[in-house]
Amino acid sequence: MSRDLLNTFILAGLFLSLFGVAEFLYHRLKVKSEYTRKLVHVGTGLLTLLFPIMLGNHWLVLFLCASFAVILILSLKFDLLKSINAIDRVSIGSIAYPISVYGCYLAFDYFNHRYAFFYLPVLILAICDPMAALCGKQWPIGKYAIGNENKTIVGSLAFILSAGVIIILLPNIFQQFTYQHVSLLHILIFVPLIAAISEALSRKGSDNLSIPASVLITLIFLEKLT
């Protein structure tokens, strides 16, 4: 068995374990689904950071992402995985997530394995999105509505600030991580702001698609300007 194939099964086991932990917390410890859903959201994002390190073929990434998309679709159809699906609103977020991850890996592959095109959009999605939701609920200051979606200024600021921290920390944590010719200041200004606007405008979980897409588009646009 090739190392990539072995790593694919290891990653699949880690993802299934994450779902299992969330189900245990929800069913046995009675943790609210909003929190177990956030746990899976963040945990999935952190696990996918292993993709560029452990998988050298985008087809294996597609296999993983497609497999879990099918699992999530079936869980909705047959009312399973309550820790993820037991929410009081219509959301495509859980299904959109693996699509975004695969799209980010394709961008990483296309741009000569530059980590910025994978790690930045995935981490901003995994961390900043739930950070905005949790802070907005904890401190519901400056409420505003876009369509049927209720947002808060505190939540949006939490998104922007946490994205800024990620942008600053990534080059210091990973030696191979670089923004190359793009100014760090420009990335620090535009990426969090545009991603936060994208999050605020998205509905029914579509921010799991729009946030990574906005980060990638902003990175590409900034590179074109330099």
N, C-alpha and C positions, 0 to 999 in steps of 0.2 A: 504494500500500500504506500502510495506517494505521501510525502510529508504534507503537501497541500490538502490532500483528501483527508488525511488523519486530522489535520487542524480544523477542517470543515466539520467533522463529527464532534470534535472537542467543543467548538463554538456552539454547535447546535445543542449539545448537552448543557452548556452554560446558560443559553437562552431558556431552555426548558426548565432548568433549575430556578431561574429567576421567576418564571411564571408560577412554578410550584410554590415558591416562597410567598408570592403575592396572594395566591389562593389560600395558603395556610393562614396568613395574616387576616384575610377577609372572612373566611368561614370559621376558623377556630378562635382567633383573638378578637374578632368583630371590629377590625379596623375598617373605617369607612372607605368605600370604593374610590372616592376622590383622592385619598392618600395612597392607596395601593396602586392606583392608576399612575400617579405621579412617580411612585417608586419604580414601576416598570418603565415609564418614560425615561427617567434618568438612567436607570440601570442598563436599558437597551442601548442608550447613547454611549455610555462608557464602554460596554462590551464591544460595540462596533468600532471603537478606536483600535481594536486589535486587528481589524481587517487588513489594513495596509502592511502590517507586520507579519501576519500569519498566512495571508492568502495572496498568491501572486497571479491569480487568474480571475478576471471579472465574471467568468461563467460560474465559478464556485460561489461568488458573492450573489450572483443572480439566483442560484439554486437555494441558498439560505434565505434570501429575502422573499423569493416567490413561495417557498415552503411555509414561511411564517405568515405571509399574506393569506395563503389558503387556510391555514389553521385559524387565523383571526376571522376570516369570512365565515367559516364553518361554525365557529364559536358564537357568532352573531345569529346565524340561522337556527342553531339548536340550543340557544340560550345557555351557553357555557362560558367559562372564564369570567365569572361575575366580578372578580377583582378588577377587571379591566372594563367590562361592558355594563356594569350596573350603575349607570349614571342617568340623571333625569333630563337628558337632552339628546337630540340627534347629533351624532358625531361620526365623521369618517376618519378621525385622527389615527386610530390604531391601524387601519388599513393603509393610510397614506404614509405612515412612518417608514415601513420597509421600502416603499417606492422611492422615498427621498434618499434613504441610505444608499440604495443602488445607484441612483442618479449622481450622488456625491462621489461614489467610487469611480464611476465612469469619468467624471470631471478630473479626478485625481489621476486616472490612467491616461486621459487625453493630454493633460498638461505635464507630461513627463514625470509622473509620480511626485509632484510637489504637494507636500503635506498640507499646505494652507488650503488647498481646494477640497480636502476631505475633513480634516480636523476642525477647521473653523466653522463651517456651516453645521456640522454634526453636533459640536459642543454648544454652539449658540442655541440650537434647537433643544438639545437635551437638558441644558441647565437654565438658560434665560427664560424660556417659555414657562416652565413650572415655577420659577422664581417670581415672575410677574404675577402669575395666578395666586400664589400663596401670599405674597406681600399685599396684593390688591384686596384679598379677603381679610387679612389680618388688620390692615389699616386702610379701610375703604374711603380714602380722602380724594376729593376731586373726581367724583363720578361723572362719566359721560357715556353716551350711547352711540353706537354706530350700527344702524339697522336694528336688529333685535339683540345685538350683543352689548352687554354692559361692561365697561372698562373703567379703570381708575388711573389718575395721574400717577399715584404711587406705584401701581403695577407697571406702568410704562417706564417710569424712571428706574425701577428695579431691573427691568429688562435691559435698558441702556447701560446702566452702571455695571451689571454683571457681564455683559458683552464686552465692555471696555476692559474689565479685569482679565477676561479670557484672552483678548487680543494682546495685551501686554505680557501676560505670563507665558503664553505658548512658545515664543522664541527662546525664552530663558529656560524652559523645561526640556525642550527637544532641540538638540544641536542641529539636527537636519532640517528643522523647521525654519523657513525664511519667507519673507514677503518679497524678496528680491528687489526689483526696481521701484516698487510702490512705496511711497512715504508712509511710515508708521502713523504719523499724525493724520494723514488723509484717511487711512483705514480706521483709525480711532474715532474720527468724526463721522464718517459717512456710513460705515457698515452697521454700527449699533443703531443709528438713527433710522436708516432705511429698513432694517430688519424689524425694528419696533413698530414702525408705521405699517409694515406688512402684517405683523401680528395683530395690530389693532383693527385692520381692515378685513381680516379673514373671518370666515364664519364656518360653524359646524365642523371644526377640527381641520379645516383646510390649511391652517397655519403650519401644520406638519409638512406641507408641501411648499407653501409660500415663503416661510422663513429661510430654509436652506437655499431655495431658488434666488431669493433676494440677496443673500450673502454672496452666492456665486456670481450673479450678474454684476453686483457692485465691484467685486474683486476684478472681474474681467474688464469692466468699464474703466476702472482706475488704472489698470495696466495699459489700456489703449491710449490713455491720456498722457502717459509718461514716455 
